[in-house]
Amino acid sequence: MAERAGGQPWWQRGAIYQIYPRSFADSDGDGIGDLRGIVDHLDHLNDGTPASLGVEAIWLSPFYRSPMADFGYDVADYCDVDPIFGTLADFDRLVVEAHRRDIKVVVDFVPNHSSDQHAWFAAARAARDDPRRDWYVWRDGGGPGRPPNNWRSEFAAVGRAWTFDAASGQWYLHSFLPEQPDLNWDNPEVEAAMHDVLRFWCERGVDGFRIDVAQKLAKDPQLRDVRPGEPPPNEDWQPTIHERLRRLRAVVDEYPDRMLVGEVYLLDLQRVIAYINSGDELHLAHNFTFLHLPWDAAAFRASIDGFEALAAQAAWPAWFLANHDHPRVASRFDADGQGPARARAVLLMLYALRGTPFVYQGEELGLPDAEIPPDRVVDVDGRDPERAPIPWRAPSQAGPGAGFTTGEPWLPITRAAEELNAERQGSDDASTLTLTRRLAWLRRDQPVLATGEQRTVDAGDDLLAWLRSDDDDGAGVLAIVNFAAQPRAVAAPPGLAGHGTLLLSTDPARDDGALTLDGLRLAAGEGVLIRIG
Ligand code: NOJ
């Protein structure tokens, strides 16, 4: 594994920033973001100075050829760029420009299903004896109108996970939309074809892959019904899933310094950690148990401790609390109007916990979900609010497209664009963008935040506290977040009573400098990083 200064691989060092290309930046005025728009804004992500976010890598949600039934997660050609987003030449330029700024490029890999418009599925559907038929999951039904089993689509609005194909008289499986037929990973030709997709993008210079619904790459070959209390037969099928992930890892290991991060959407930490603990499957797994926590200090502490207790020495956490599928933090944790403060505290957690921070575009601006009027709803699963375009500039100056587009944006831009746009926040010392930049660069200035050991400590009710340190004498960085909706006084954790130096607070009103830990009052939602010893 190639390593740079600091002895850590790149995917552990700093933040990996998720770009949802449709909503990041539109360069040609069609109202939909594109690859050239991303290139135009790379300096926002990392220009080598603390005036940028200093991200280590970008992860791009799908930009492949697609009919866009699931906005790109229905892939019609795994090895081409959709014309909405640009061309392969635009992609190559994006890789060059990102690498020039020391930004790694991670792309989405969607191996569980293709689009129904993919040439493979067109062939599979055309005739029962087509060689591609078995590349998808076809079965006879249990009688007229009765699908082969009781599996449901992950999208509640879709209902059952099977669609009847009248022409061939069989049903096909789709874990998501009917337009997203599941590929049959029990067929070795499918696995080999998907390995070639990884090689195609590695050859083009990408540094890693985010694997969409990684847990679904192995299912019960007998397709037995889902039964309460039993391991789900429609995902995480043991031990096949681990064998397949090992083979994916072997493919990316044909190239130096590549990384696999899995969307492992299992709400059981033990099962998630099994994907990273052996060291020869995924490098990182998104931990969805974390994303589903209530805003409660004890719950977060239990989750953090739970990961550390289960993880093998080499296993490395990937922290995230937002992506393009879930309400934004500033809205999700907005009880009592505390959303904006809590969104700032979440950023501190992501950057100061032991692990890789995954930051979803717009989190650095503290964006709330956008309001989507009924006639603008486009997603089948209610995910439009968190996918609204990024406001780069104030609408009063840049027009209604807020610097995202000169045209009509494909989804409405947040009403908060006038205050929360990137340009305005960039010159405001108290803004969430300034805070995020400071956190990112602090992680570089205080290497203990990237490399140090971690233990959670007691600091009082409603306070989540953890110490990052390199040695046993207690020196290091203490992080404390106040989860209460009121101010709370810190009770100095055992062995840490005494003085420290404030490195950063999420509350712009607090002064930097020396402080006494015991009795330190934190504002509602405030998070602090304190140098100890
Ligand atoms: C997870 C992706 O994040 C989501 O956006 C998509 O709809 C499903 N997988 C299906 O690909």
Residues whose N, C-alpha, C, O or C-beta is under 5 A from the ligand:
A	BS01	NOJ	D70 Y73 F176 D212 V213 D325
